[in-house]
Amino acid sequence: MSFPKNFIWGVAGAAYQVEGAWNEDGKGPSIWDTYTHSRRSPVHHHENGDVACDSYHRIKEDVALLVEMGVKAYRFSISWPRVIPDGIGDVNPKGLSFYSELVDELIANNIEPMVTLYHWDLPQHVFDKGGWLNSDIIGWFDKYTRTVVEALSDRVTYWMTFNEPQCFIGLGYYNGSHAPFLNMSDRDVILMSHNVLLAHGTAVRTIRKYAKKTPMVAFAPTGPSVLPKDESEEAIEEARRKTFEFNDFGYILSNSWWADPIFLRKFPDGAKEFFGDDLPDFTEEEWDIVSTPLDFYGCNIYFSMKSKEDFLITAPKPLEKTGEGLTAIDWIITPEVLYWSAKFFYERYKLPIMITENGCAMCDWVMLDGKVHDAQRIDFTTKYLREYHRAAEENIPLLGYIHWSFMDNFEWGLGYDARFGLVHVDYYTQKRTLKDSAYWYRDVIASNGESLFKD
Ligand code: NOJ
């Protein structure tokens, strides 16, 4: 009852959520810096990532925690404005060396670095020049990509271009709940999507061209995953159809809006008819760029969808069962989603699956004995992983599982209220405490998942 040989067990974080040092060593501001500093920021308690987990100053301490947990991989993102402060011009050598040192420390401890190039912290200067609306961003992002690849690819194999375009475009420019907190027209949002897709494909080519080690390249989307009501053929087909329907939950948030162009070289069924002239086509050459082949299907999966409202408010409430268990931020708990999504994504896009994020926010605190007894996270993750294992049993190729998150951190619009970590962080002292789940995860990893099946 174990996972495939060489299965990658990891944890994840992202630059803005953990690093802090928002204006140190030449880093330029990102839209998250600017908009969380705004007097009208809607983020809970007016919090921001200025200090966050202070990870920028704690490479050794944090990698030591990863070692204690026995993880095989650490997925982290690179802050574009730390490397190129205005996003376009000169490189900031200090910013680049921070990531180089982090990679060295990981490698020295046999932990695979997994790099996400863009986890939402758009350089403010790029935004001022039109951001994702300006097609010049494709070249600016490409230059940044090449800079990072040239600096790190002698040691880094795993590359992800974009984290959740559904969220940074959908929540940032479509429903206004993330920086820069805008509600824009479909026409604009479609143009931004085109530029994201082209920037993605261009970056994939650049990674392949300049990487010193043969790279494994992907992106890390999210999207609505729908569960079948029962296991009849009809119910499974219905769930599959809804998982890929391009507009049931809002096109910008869907799986197919982003993944069909990349993997199937076409817009999702129905999109052209629905948008008409508002959806300009790519040229043949652009389609080639967008659909540049990837090596695996990365996906961030937390819960299954039940209704359209679920996703738009980002905190789905259980609509079916009164009193159903919820995480601390009201997300429903649907372990089967890891089985069905792995199956559906593999069938449609035909690449090995890597869960690039999964986890839960719970009400964790340091207890009288100095420990964090997060039994609910252990239960949650055991159930999800057992379902994921079901996909392995059906010979769906699974590359790995990356738990969100390594440590508690800045949860975007929810500020520091939501604790997703396997490691507890006291934001006043920066003291890290491994939660019970961190030790539990260590045993899961050491047994390659066998311990999940012992009661
Ligand atoms: C999605 C994002 O990639 C990550 O930044 C966020 O903290 C988690 N999922 C939890 O919401």
Boltz pocket constraint, residues with backbone or C-beta under 6 A from the ligand:
constraints:
  - pocket:
      binder: B
      contacts: [[A, 14], [A, 17], [A, 163], [A, 164], [A, 300], [A, 357], [A, 404], [A, 410], [A, 411], [A, 412], [A, 420]]
      max_distance: 6.0
